[in-house]
């Protein structure tokens, strides 16, 4: 383990340069929203890909691509014009415990968000503006997302930060939408939430590497751990702390650090 904070930062800065490259996209679910050019299609495809982002990465990517192809490779237009009969196309969709019932509700909720709430960016931004926190953005989004009638089982597929969840996939989605830099991996589509406010998408890889480097003491991968590690990363870069997601994830997933 590296003991000196300055040495840790220098080490992670180097790893950011290595992993925050367009080649990263080849093995990452972010390649699914990269298929699109319009803002709404990028948002919807990105949200769906992030939702499915647990398990084997090739399977995640394959199933996310399958889902957007079933939406005629134009998710926004599809949701604008979907009839009740069209939902039946998705009842056989399955990714791990995310089944056809979950899939249909997700699409109906996204349709509701774009028809009645101004879209995903508007919903997340409204939550963020309550007290300039991602915690509130995620809590508000979840409340809006489940305002339609739904089966209770579907709720497990949207993390609840008010119950302490780390919300890895939602934080990853926000990284994709908010962050921007010269490498062009993340989209930087949303300008009303600053990159400085983002929280780390904490998973087994980023958590384990952070603990080995002495950046995280909490043993659970929960919201308190997200707050702890993100606060530490802000001491390295207060304007763009989540760029270190590339370093921590790359070290864990690719280098088995």
C-alpha positions as YAML, in Angstrom:
chain: A
units: angstrom
residues:
- id: 1
  name: UNK
  ca: [0.00, 0.00, 0.00]
- id: 2
  name: UNK
  ca: [1.16, 3.55, -0.76]
- id: 3
  name: UNK
  ca: [1.14, 5.60, 2.43]
- id: 4
  name: UNK
  ca: [1.75, 9.12, 1.14]
- id: 5
  name: UNK
  ca: [-1.43, 10.89, -0.08]
- id: 6
  name: UNK
  ca: [0.56, 12.79, -2.72]
- id: 7
  name: UNK
  ca: [2.01, 9.52, -4.03]
- id: 8
  name: UNK
  ca: [-1.47, 7.95, -4.12]
- id: 9
  name: UNK
  ca: [-2.81, 10.90, -6.08]
- id: 10
  name: UNK
  ca: [0.10, 10.79, -8.53]
- id: 11
  name: UNK
  ca: [-0.43, 7.03, -8.97]
- id: 12
  name: UNK
  ca: [-4.17, 7.48, -9.59]
- id: 13
  name: UNK
  ca: [-3.60, 10.44, -11.92]
- id: 14
  name: UNK
  ca: [-1.42, 8.20, -14.06]
- id: 15
  name: UNK
  ca: [-4.05, 5.45, -14.10]
- id: 16
  name: UNK
  ca: [-6.75, 7.96, -15.11]
- id: 17
  name: UNK
  ca: [-4.62, 8.82, -18.14]
- id: 18
  name: UNK
  ca: [-4.29, 5.12, -18.98]
- id: 19
  name: UNK
  ca: [-7.95, 4.15, -18.63]
- id: 20
  name: UNK
  ca: [-9.86, 7.33, -19.51]
- id: 21
  name: UNK
  ca: [-9.41, 6.64, -23.21]
- id: 22
  name: UNK
  ca: [-11.77, 5.84, -26.08]
- id: 23
  name: UNK
  ca: [-10.51, 2.23, -25.98]
- id: 24
  name: UNK
  ca: [-12.29, 1.96, -22.60]
- id: 25
  name: UNK
  ca: [-15.60, 2.04, -24.48]
- id: 26
  name: UNK
  ca: [-14.88, -1.28, -26.21]
- id: 27
  name: UNK
  ca: [-15.54, -3.25, -23.03]
- id: 28
  name: UNK
  ca: [-17.94, -0.89, -21.25]
- id: 29
  name: UNK
  ca: [-21.75, -0.52, -21.31]
- id: 30
  name: UNK
  ca: [-21.28, 3.14, -22.25]
- id: 31
  name: UNK
  ca: [-20.87, 1.85, -25.81]
- id: 32
  name: UNK
  ca: [-24.67, 1.41, -25.97]
- id: 33
  name: UNK
  ca: [-25.60, 5.12, -25.65]
- id: 34
  name: UNK
  ca: [-22.60, 5.83, -27.90]
- id: 35
  name: UNK
  ca: [-24.65, 4.27, -30.70]
- id: 36
  name: UNK
  ca: [-26.80, 7.42, -30.74]
- id: 37
  name: UNK
  ca: [-26.35, 11.11, -31.52]
- id: 38
  name: UNK
  ca: [-29.53, 12.82, -30.27]
- id: 39
  name: UNK
  ca: [-29.72, 13.88, -26.63]
- id: 40
  name: UNK
  ca: [-32.91, 12.00, -25.75]
- id: 41
  name: UNK
  ca: [-31.75, 8.74, -27.35]
- id: 42
  name: UNK
  ca: [-28.41, 8.96, -25.54]
- id: 43
  name: UNK
  ca: [-30.18, 9.56, -22.22]
- id: 44
  name: UNK
  ca: [-32.69, 6.74, -22.60]
- id: 45
  name: UNK
  ca: [-30.21, 4.20, -23.98]
- id: 46
  name: UNK
  ca: [-27.73, 5.24, -21.30]
- id: 47
  name: UNK
  ca: [-30.23, 4.83, -18.50]
- id: 48
  name: UNK
  ca: [-31.30, 1.39, -19.74]
- id: 49
  name: UNK
  ca: [-27.70, 0.23, -20.22]
- id: 50
  name: UNK
  ca: [-26.80, 1.46, -16.73]
- id: 51
  name: UNK
  ca: [-29.85, -0.33, -15.30]
- id: 52
  name: UNK
  ca: [-28.59, -3.63, -16.71]
- id: 53
  name: UNK
  ca: [-24.99, -3.02, -15.65]
- id: 54
  name: UNK
  ca: [-24.44, -5.85, -13.24]
- id: 55
  name: UNK
  ca: [-22.98, -9.23, -14.06]
- id: 56
  name: UNK
  ca: [-20.68, -10.15, -16.93]
- id: 57
  name: UNK
  ca: [-19.87, -7.13, -19.07]
- id: 58
  name: UNK
  ca: [-20.31, -8.90, -22.46]
- id: 59
  name: UNK
  ca: [-23.78, -10.06, -21.33]
- id: 60
  name: UNK
  ca: [-24.70, -6.57, -20.11]
- id: 61
  name: UNK
  ca: [-23.71, -5.05, -23.44]
- id: 62
  name: UNK
  ca: [-25.44, -7.75, -25.50]
- id: 63
  name: UNK
  ca: [-28.72, -7.43, -23.59]
- id: 64
  name: UNK
  ca: [-28.66, -3.62, -23.59]
- id: 65
  name: UNK
  ca: [-28.08, -3.61, -27.35]
- id: 66
  name: UNK
  ca: [-30.93, -6.10, -27.76]
- id: 67
  name: UNK
  ca: [-33.25, -3.86, -25.75]
- id: 68
  name: UNK
  ca: [-32.59, -0.70, -27.75]
- id: 69
  name: UNK
  ca: [-32.84, -2.65, -31.01]
- id: 70
  name: UNK
  ca: [-36.31, -3.81, -29.92]
- id: 71
  name: UNK
  ca: [-37.09, -0.09, -29.60]
- id: 72
  name: UNK
  ca: [-36.30, 0.18, -33.32]
- id: 73
  name: UNK
  ca: [-32.94, 1.78, -32.49]
- id: 74
  name: UNK
  ca: [-34.74, 5.04, -31.77]
- id: 75
  name: UNK
  ca: [-35.74, 4.84, -28.08]
- id: 76
  name: UNK
  ca: [-37.16, 8.36, -27.80]
- id: 77
  name: UNK
  ca: [-39.32, 8.09, -30.91]
- id: 78
  name: UNK
  ca: [-40.43, 4.62, -29.84]
- id: 79
  name: UNK
  ca: [-41.57, 5.86, -26.43]
- id: 80
  name: UNK
  ca: [-43.39, 8.81, -28.02]
- id: 81
  name: UNK
  ca: [-45.46, 6.55, -30.23]
- id: 82
  name: UNK
  ca: [-45.83, 3.28, -28.32]
- id: 83
  name: UNK
  ca: [-49.27, 1.69, -28.14]
- id: 84
  name: UNK
  ca: [-50.41, -0.71, -25.45]
- id: 85
  name: UNK
  ca: [-49.88, -3.67, -27.79]
- id: 86
  name: UNK
  ca: [-46.23, -2.71, -28.32]
- id: 87
  name: UNK
  ca: [-45.40, -3.35, -24.67]
- id: 88
  name: UNK
  ca: [-46.02, -7.07, -25.23]
- id: 89
  name: UNK
  ca: [-42.80, -7.18, -27.28]
- id: 90
  name: UNK
  ca: [-40.81, -6.79, -24.08]
- id: 91
  name: UNK
  ca: [-42.52, -9.33, -21.84]
- id: 92
  name: UNK
  ca: [-39.93, -11.98, -22.74]
- id: 93
  name: UNK
  ca: [-36.95, -9.73, -22.05]
- id: 94
  name: UNK
  ca: [-34.66, -10.96, -19.27]
- id: 95
  name: UNK
  ca: [-31.35, -9.91, -17.75]
- id: 96
  name: UNK
  ca: [-30.56, -11.78, -14.55]
- id: 97
  name: UNK
  ca: [-33.45, -10.89, -12.19]
- id: 98
  name: UNK
  ca: [-34.65, -8.03, -14.41]
- id: 99
  name: UNK
  ca: [-37.59, -9.63, -16.25]
- id: 100
  name: UNK
  ca: [-40.23, -8.68, -18.78]
- id: 101
  name: UNK
  ca: [-42.59, -7.18, -16.17]
- id: 102
  name: UNK
  ca: [-39.76, -4.97, -14.92]
- id: 103
  name: UNK
  ca: [-38.78, -4.03, -18.46]
- id: 104
  name: UNK
  ca: [-42.30, -2.97, -19.45]
- id: 105
  name: UNK
  ca: [-42.63, -0.82, -16.34]
- id: 106
  name: UNK
  ca: [-39.26, 0.82, -16.94]
- id: 107
  name: UNK
  ca: [-40.28, 1.76, -20.47]
- id: 108
  name: UNK
  ca: [-43.68, 3.04, -19.34]
- id: 109
  name: UNK
  ca: [-42.04, 5.10, -16.61]
- id: 110
  name: UNK
  ca: [-39.53, 6.56, -19.06]
- id: 111
  name: UNK
  ca: [-42.41, 7.41, -21.37]
- id: 112
  name: UNK
  ca: [-44.17, 9.16, -18.47]
- id: 113
  name: UNK
  ca: [-41.00, 11.08, -17.60]
- id: 114
  name: UNK
  ca: [-40.60, 12.40, -21.15]
- id: 115
  name: UNK
  ca: [-44.30, 13.12, -21.69]
- id: 116
  name: UNK
  ca: [-45.09, 14.70, -18.32]
- id: 117
  name: UNK
  ca: [-41.85, 15.65, -16.52]
- id: 118
  name: UNK
  ca: [-39.66, 17.19, -19.22]
- id: 119
  name: UNK
  ca: [-37.26, 14.24, -19.52]
- id: 120
  name: UNK
  ca: [-34.55, 12.60, -17.44]
- id: 121
  name: UNK
  ca: [-32.33, 15.66, -17.17]
- id: 122
  name: UNK
  ca: [-35.19, 17.79, -15.86]
- id: 123
  name: UNK
  ca: [-36.11, 15.23, -13.20]
- id: 124
  name: UNK
  ca: [-32.56, 14.69, -11.92]
- id: 125
  name: UNK
  ca: [-31.85, 18.44, -12.00]
- id: 126
  name: UNK
  ca: [-35.03, 19.24, -10.04]
- id: 127
  name: UNK
  ca: [-33.90, 16.86, -7.31]
- id: 128
  name: UNK
  ca: [-30.36, 18.21, -7.34]
- id: 129
  name: UNK
  ca: [-31.59, 21.79, -7.02]
- id: 130
  name: UNK
  ca: [-33.37, 21.02, -3.73]
- id: 131
  name: UNK
  ca: [-30.08, 21.33, -1.87]
- id: 132
  name: UNK
  ca: [-27.35, 20.95, -4.52]
- id: 133
  name: UNK
  ca: [-26.76, 17.29, -3.72]
- id: 134
  name: UNK
  ca: [-26.68, 14.12, -5.78]
- id: 135
  name: UNK
  ca: [-28.32, 12.33, -2.85]
- id: 136
  name: UNK
  ca: [-31.44, 14.47, -3.33]
- id: 137
  name: UNK
  ca: [-31.23, 14.07, -7.11]
- id: 138
  name: UNK
  ca: [-31.31, 10.29, -6.75]
- id: 139
  name: UNK
  ca: [-34.06, 10.29, -4.10]
- id: 140
  name: UNK
  ca: [-36.27, 12.64, -6.15]
- id: 141
  name: UNK
  ca: [-35.72, 10.66, -9.33]
- id: 142
  name: UNK
  ca: [-36.75, 7.42, -7.65]
- id: 143
  name: UNK
  ca: [-39.97, 8.96, -6.34]
- id: 144
  name: UNK
  ca: [-40.89, 10.24, -9.80]
- id: 145
  name: UNK
  ca: [-39.88, 6.98, -11.48]
- id: 146
  name: UNK
  ca: [-42.27, 4.92, -9.34]
- id: 147
  name: UNK
  ca: [-45.24, 7.29, -9.38]
- id: 148
  name: UNK
  ca: [-47.07, 4.98, -11.84]
- id: 149
  name: UNK
  ca: [-48.70, 1.79, -10.60]
- id: 150
  name: UNK
  ca: [-46.13, -1.00, -10.47]
- id: 151
  name: UNK
  ca: [-45.32, -4.35, -8.95]
- id: 152
  name: UNK
  ca: [-43.32, -4.11, -5.75]
- id: 153
  name: UNK
  ca: [-40.65, -6.45, -7.12]
- id: 154
  name: UNK
  ca: [-39.63, -3.86, -9.72]
- id: 155
  name: UNK
  ca: [-38.52, -1.38, -7.05]
- id: 156
  name: UNK
  ca: [-35.34, -3.36, -6.37]
- id: 157
  name: UNK
  ca: [-33.99, -2.34, -9.78]
- id: 158
  name: UNK
  ca: [-33.71, 1.36, -8.85]
- id: 159
  name: UNK
  ca: [-31.41, 1.91, -5.88]
- id: 160
  name: UNK
  ca: [-32.89, 3.69, -2.86]
- id: 161
  name: UNK
  ca: [-30.30, 6.02, -1.33]
- id: 162
  name: UNK
  ca: [-32.78, 6.86, 1.45]
- id: 163
  name: UNK
  ca: [-32.31, 3.26, 2.60]
- id: 164
  name: UNK
  ca: [-28.53, 3.53, 2.33]
- id: 165
  name: UNK
  ca: [-27.91, 2.04, -1.12]
- id: 166
  name: UNK
  ca: [-24.68, 2.96, -2.90]
- id: 167
  name: UNK
  ca: [-26.61, 3.55, -6.16]
- id: 168
  name: UNK
  ca: [-23.62, 2.46, -8.25]
- id: 169
  name: UNK
  ca: [-25.51, 2.24, -11.53]
- id: 170
  name: UNK
  ca: [-27.33, 5.56, -11.13]
- id: 171
  name: UNK
  ca: [-24.10, 7.32, -10.18]
- id: 172
  name: UNK
  ca: [-22.45, 5.76, -13.22]
- id: 173
  name: UNK
  ca: [-25.29, 7.03, -15.43]
- id: 174
  name: UNK
  ca: [-24.87, 10.52, -13.98]
- id: 175
  name: UNK
  ca: [-21.12, 10.34, -14.66]
- id: 176
  name: UNK
  ca: [-21.87, 9.54, -18.29]
- id: 177
  name: UNK
  ca: [-24.36, 12.41, -18.64]
- id: 178
  name: UNK
  ca: [-22.55, 15.13, -16.63]
- id: 179
  name: UNK
  ca: [-18.78, 14.66, -16.94]
- id: 180
  name: UNK
  ca: [-16.93, 16.00, -19.93]
- id: 181
  name: UNK
  ca: [-13.24, 16.11, -20.81]
- id: 182
  name: UNK
  ca: [-11.04, 16.06, -23.87]
- id: 183
  name: UNK
  ca: [-10.99, 12.25, -24.15]
- id: 184
  name: UNK
  ca: [-14.71, 12.13, -24.95]
- id: 185
  name: UNK
  ca: [-15.56, 8.95, -23.03]
- id: 186
  name: UNK
  ca: [-18.32, 10.60, -20.98]
- id: 187
  name: UNK
  ca: [-20.96, 12.66, -22.78]
- id: 188
  name: UNK
  ca: [-21.16, 15.91, -20.81]
- id: 189
  name: UNK
  ca: [-24.72, 16.45, -22.06]
- id: 190
  name: UNK
  ca: [-26.15, 17.82, -18.83]
- id: 191
  name: UNK
  ca: [-24.88, 21.26, -17.81]
- id: 192
  name: UNK
  ca: [-27.08, 22.13, -14.81]
- id: 193
  name: UNK
  ca: [-25.45, 19.57, -12.50]
- id: 194
  name: UNK
  ca: [-21.72, 20.27, -12.00]
- id: 195
  name: UNK
  ca: [-19.13, 17.50, -12.25]
- id: 196
  name: UNK
  ca: [-17.85, 18.63, -8.85]
- id: 197
  name: UNK
  ca: [-21.09, 17.35, -7.26]
- id: 198
  name: UNK
  ca: [-20.94, 13.82, -8.71]
- id: 199
  name: UNK
  ca: [-20.53, 10.81, -6.43]
- id: 200
  name: UNK
  ca: [-18.36, 7.76, -7.11]
- id: 201
  name: UNK
  ca: [-20.09, 4.76, -8.73]
- id: 202
  name: UNK
  ca: [-18.95, 2.44, -5.93]
- id: 203
  name: UNK
  ca: [-18.78, -1.26, -6.79]
- id: 204
  name: UNK
  ca: [-16.70, -4.25, -5.75]
- id: 205
  name: UNK
  ca: [-13.75, -3.14, -7.91]
- id: 206
  name: UNK
  ca: [-13.60, 0.52, -6.91]
- id: 207
  name: UNK
  ca: [-14.31, -0.34, -3.28]
- id: 208
  name: UNK
  ca: [-11.61, -2.98, -2.99]
- id: 209
  name: UNK
  ca: [-8.95, -0.81, -4.66]
- id: 210
  name: UNK
  ca: [-9.91, 2.21, -2.53]
- id: 211
  name: UNK
  ca: [-9.52, 0.14, 0.63]
- id: 212
  name: UNK
  ca: [-6.16, -1.26, -0.45]
- id: 213
  name: UNK
  ca: [-4.95, 2.29, -1.06]
- id: 214
  name: UNK
  ca: [-6.22, 3.43, 2.33]
- id: 215
  name: UNK
  ca: [-8.80, 5.77, 0.79]
- id: 216
  name: UNK
  ca: [-11.82, 3.99, 2.26]
- id: 217
  name: UNK
  ca: [-12.21, 2.60, 5.75]
- id: 218
  name: UNK
  ca: [-15.88, 1.59, 5.68]
- id: 219
  name: UNK
  ca: [-16.27, -2.11, 4.95]
- id: 220
  name: UNK
  ca: [-19.77, -1.97, 3.40]
- id: 221
  name: UNK
  ca: [-20.37, -0.69, -0.11]
- id: 222
  name: UNK
  ca: [-23.24, 1.59, 0.91]
- id: 223
  name: UNK
  ca: [-24.08, 5.29, 0.66]
- id: 224
  name: UNK
  ca: [-21.90, 6.19, 3.65]
- id: 225
  name: UNK
  ca: [-18.97, 4.55, 1.87]
- id: 226
  name: UNK
  ca: [-19.79, 6.53, -1.29]
- id: 227
  name: UNK
  ca: [-19.69, 9.74, 0.75]
- id: 228
  name: UNK
  ca: [-16.40, 8.76, 2.41]
- id: 229
  name: UNK
  ca: [-14.50, 7.83, -0.75]
- id: 230
  name: UNK
  ca: [-15.91, 10.73, -2.79]
- id: 231
  name: UNK
  ca: [-14.88, 13.21, -0.08]
- id: 232
  name: UNK
  ca: [-11.36, 11.77, -0.27]
- id: 233
  name: UNK
  ca: [-11.29, 12.05, -4.07]
- id: 234
  name: UNK
  ca: [-12.38, 15.70, -3.81]
- id: 235
  name: UNK
  ca: [-9.15, 16.41, -1.95]
- id: 236
  name: UNK
  ca: [-7.36, 15.23, -5.11]
- id: 237
  name: UNK
  ca: [-9.57, 17.14, -7.56]
- id: 238
  name: UNK
  ca: [-12.45, 19.22, -6.22]
- id: 239
  name: UNK
  ca: [-13.76, 20.11, -9.67]
- id: 240
  name: UNK
  ca: [-13.82, 16.61, -11.17]
- id: 241
  name: UNK
  ca: [-13.40, 14.02, -8.41]
- id: 242
  name: UNK
  ca: [-15.15, 11.21, -10.28]
- id: 243
  name: UNK
  ca: [-12.53, 11.07, -13.02]
- id: 244
  name: UNK
  ca: [-10.79, 8.75, -10.55]
- id: 245
  name: UNK
  ca: [-13.54, 6.21, -11.21]
- id: 246
  name: UNK
  ca: [-11.54, 5.23, -14.30]
- id: 247
  name: UNK
  ca: [-8.42, 4.62, -12.22]
- id: 248
  name: UNK
  ca: [-10.07, 2.72, -9.36]
- id: 249
  name: UNK
  ca: [-12.24, 0.60, -11.65]
- id: 250
  name: UNK
  ca: [-9.45, -0.06, -14.14]
- id: 251
  name: UNK
  ca: [-7.05, -1.13, -11.40]
- id: 252
  name: UNK
  ca: [-9.63, -3.56, -10.01]
- id: 253
  name: UNK
  ca: [-11.30, -4.90, -13.14]
- id: 254
  name: UNK
  ca: [-8.39, -4.97, -15.58]
- id: 255
  name: UNK
  ca: [-5.19, -5.09, -13.49]
- id: 256
  name: UNK
  ca: [-6.56, -7.13, -10.56]
- id: 257
  name: UNK
  ca: [-4.78, -4.69, -8.24]
...
